[in-house]
Amino acid sequence: MEFFLQSGNLPFSIALATLLGIGLLELGSFFVGFSLSHLLDHYGIHHEVDTDVDHLSLFAKFIGWLRYKNTPLIVLIISFLAEFSLIGLSLQFILKQVINVTLPWYIAVIPTFLVTLPLLRLTSMLLGKIIMKDETTAVDTVSFRGLYAVIVIGTAERGSPTQAKVVDCFGQSHYIMVEPFQENMKIEQNQKVLLLNKKDDTTFYVEPISTIEGDLLNV
């Protein structure tokens, strides 16, 4: 503990503590119906950032360079925190054992950051390929129209989409964002819905199954 709290190790210890905090937050999401990972990906930078597009900000281009296709943003953050903290602490530990000194934190972060970036890109590529293997058959999300899905997180409202799980014709599970087609409607967690038209690239309009069944009974 004394080694972790040394001034030269504070940036790496903070990164490690942040990593543990994110893990606890994600664990708690199962109980409160909130997902940090889906919040980041829904409101953050889009998965497929084109690094050649001139109008993108420098930060967006940098994130696009780091991310590999469908690697979730939360995975990128976790990987960075883990690699940055472990590389930095290892560097300081080796220096302590060999020459019995550690670098000041403002010097130690420079080589650590320079080593972390290419390693992070490699990690993102490897994890991205693993994630892509889960999708054994390429399916256009437009083909989801007319399929049933189940709300898995939170409550869907108009203008406030949430996550739903849909199984395609190949038996492959997909997680998409959905919101009610009708105004002033709320669709609770675990409720079954019918996928209608796409609102945009990431969100579908849906109708609760109970509403559809009621309409049919009134015909």
C-alpha positions in Angstrom: 0.0 0.0 0.0 2.9 2.3 0.8 4.2 1.8 -2.8 0.8 2.6 -4.3 0.6 5.8 -2.3 4.0 7.2 -3.2 3.8 10.5 -5.0 5.4 9.1 -8.2 2.7 6.4 -8.4 -0.4 8.5 -7.7 -1.5 8.8 -11.4 -1.3 5.0 -11.8 -2.9 4.3 -8.5 -5.8 6.7 -9.4 -6.2 5.0 -12.7 -6.4 1.6 -11.0 -8.9 2.9 -8.4 -11.0 4.4 -11.2 -11.0 1.0 -13.0 -12.2 -0.7 -9.8 -14.9 2.0 -9.5 -16.2 1.4 -13.0 -16.3 -2.3 -12.3 -18.4 -1.7 -9.2 -20.7 0.8 -11.1 -21.3 -1.8 -13.8 -22.0 -4.4 -11.2 -24.5 -2.1 -9.6 -26.2 -1.5 -12.9 -27.8 -4.9 -12.8 -29.8 -3.8 -9.7 -30.8 -0.3 -10.8 -31.4 -0.8 -14.5 -28.7 1.6 -15.6 -25.8 0.8 -17.9 -22.7 3.0 -18.1 -21.5 1.2 -21.1 -24.6 1.7 -23.2 -24.9 5.3 -22.0 -21.4 6.0 -23.2 -22.0 4.4 -26.6 -25.4 5.9 -27.1 -24.5 9.5 -26.3 -20.8 9.3 -27.0 -18.8 9.1 -30.3 -20.3 6.7 -32.8 -18.7 3.2 -33.2 -17.5 3.7 -36.8 -15.7 7.0 -36.8 -14.2 7.8 -40.2 -10.7 9.2 -39.5 -10.5 10.6 -43.0 -13.5 12.9 -42.7 -12.2 16.5 -42.5 -15.0 18.0 -40.3 -14.4 15.6 -37.4 -12.7 17.0 -34.4 -9.2 16.1 -33.6 -10.4 14.2 -30.5 -13.0 12.2 -32.6 -10.2 11.3 -35.0 -8.0 10.2 -32.2 -10.8 8.0 -30.7 -11.4 6.7 -34.2 -7.8 5.7 -34.5 -7.9 3.9 -31.2 -11.2 2.0 -31.7 -11.6 -0.9 -33.9 -15.0 -1.1 -35.5 -17.5 -2.2 -32.9 -15.3 -2.2 -29.8 -17.5 -0.6 -27.1 -16.2 2.7 -25.7 -16.4 1.4 -22.2 -14.1 -1.5 -23.2 -11.6 1.1 -24.5 -11.7 3.1 -21.3 -11.3 0.0 -19.1 -8.4 -1.2 -21.3 -6.7 2.2 -21.1 -7.0 2.4 -17.3 -5.7 -1.2 -16.8 -2.8 -0.8 -19.2 -1.8 2.7 -18.0 -1.8 1.7 -14.4 -0.1 -1.6 -14.8 2.7 -0.2 -17.1 3.3 2.8 -14.9 3.4 0.8 -11.6 5.6 -1.9 -13.3 8.0 0.8 -14.5 8.3 2.4 -11.0 8.6 -1.0 -9.3 11.5 -2.1 -11.6 13.3 1.2 -11.1 12.8 0.8 -7.3 14.3 -2.7 -7.4 17.2 -1.9 -9.7 18.4 1.6 -8.7 16.3 2.1 -5.6 14.6 5.3 -6.9 11.3 6.1 -8.6 10.6 8.8 -11.1 8.4 11.9 -10.3 4.9 11.3 -11.5 5.1 14.1 -14.2 8.0 12.3 -15.8 6.8 8.7 -15.3 3.5 9.4 -17.1 5.3 10.4 -20.3 6.9 7.0 -21.2 3.9 5.2 -19.7 1.5 7.1 -21.9 3.6 6.6 -25.0 3.8 2.8 -24.4 0.1 2.6 -23.5 -1.3 4.1 -26.7 0.0 1.6 -29.2 -0.8 -1.2 -26.8 -4.3 0.1 -26.4 -4.8 0.2 -30.1 -3.6 -3.4 -30.4 -5.9 -4.4 -27.5 -8.8 -2.7 -29.2 -8.2 -4.5 -32.5 -8.0 -7.9 -30.7 -11.1 -7.3 -28.6 -13.0 -5.9 -31.6 -12.3 -9.1 -33.6 -13.5 -11.2 -30.7 -16.7 -9.1 -30.3 -17.3 -9.4 -34.1 -17.0 -13.2 -33.9 -20.2 -13.2 -31.8 -22.0 -12.0 -34.9 -21.6 -15.2 -36.9 -23.9 -13.9 -39.6 -24.0 -10.4 -41.0 -27.5 -9.1 -40.6 -28.8 -5.7 -41.7 -30.6 -4.1 -38.8 -33.4 -3.0 -41.2 -34.3 -6.7 -41.4 -35.4 -6.5 -37.7 -38.6 -4.8 -38.7 -41.6 -7.0 -37.7 -39.6 -9.0 -35.1 -40.3 -9.1 -31.4 -37.9 -7.7 -28.8 -37.7 -7.5 -25.1 -36.8 -4.4 -23.1 -33.8 -5.3 -21.0 -32.8 -2.1 -19.3 -34.8 0.7 -17.8 -38.0 2.2 -19.2 -38.4 3.4 -22.8 -40.1 6.7 -23.4 -40.5 8.9 -26.5 -37.3 10.8 -26.8 -35.6 8.6 -24.2 -34.7 5.3 -25.8 -33.5 2.3 -23.9 -31.9 -1.1 -24.7 -33.9 -4.1 -26.0 -32.8 -7.6 -27.1 -34.0 -9.1 -30.4 -33.2 -12.5 -31.9 -32.8 -12.6 -35.7 -33.8 -15.3 -38.1 -30.4 -17.0 -37.5 -31.0 -17.3 -33.8 -28.4 -14.6 -33.2 -29.1 -12.1 -30.3 -28.7 -8.4 -30.9 -29.0 -5.4 -28.5 -30.6 -2.3 -30.0 -32.0 1.0 -28.7 -35.8 1.4 -28.9 -38.4 4.0 -28.0 -42.3 4.0 -28.2 -43.9 5.0 -31.5 -46.8 6.7 -29.6 -46.4 9.9 -27.7 -46.7 9.8 -23.8 -46.2 6.1 -23.7 -43.8 4.3 -21.3 -42.6 0.7 -21.9 -41.2 -1.0 -18.8 -38.3 -3.4 -18.4 -39.0 -7.1 -19.5 -42.0 -6.0 -21.6 -42.3 -7.5 -25.1 -42.5 -5.1 -28.1 -42.8 -5.2 -31.9 -40.1 -3.5 -33.9 -41.5 -0.9 -36.3 -39.6 1.5 -38.5 -36.1 2.8 -37.6 -36.0 6.3 -36.1 -32.3 6.7 -37.0 -29.2 4.5 -37.4 -29.3 3.3 -33.8 -32.9 3.4 -32.7 -36.2 1.6 -33.6 -39.7 2.7 -32.9 -41.6 0.0 -31.1 -45.2 -0.9 -30.1 -45.9 -2.9 -26.9 -47.4 -6.3 -27.6 -50.2 -5.7 -25.1 -51.3 -2.6 -27.2 -51.3 -4.6 -30.4 -53.3 -7.4 -28.9 -55.9 -4.9 -27.6 -56.2 -3.3 -31.1 -56.8 -6.7 -32.7 -59.5 -7.5 -30.1 -61.3 -4.3 -31.0 -61.4 -5.0 -34.7 
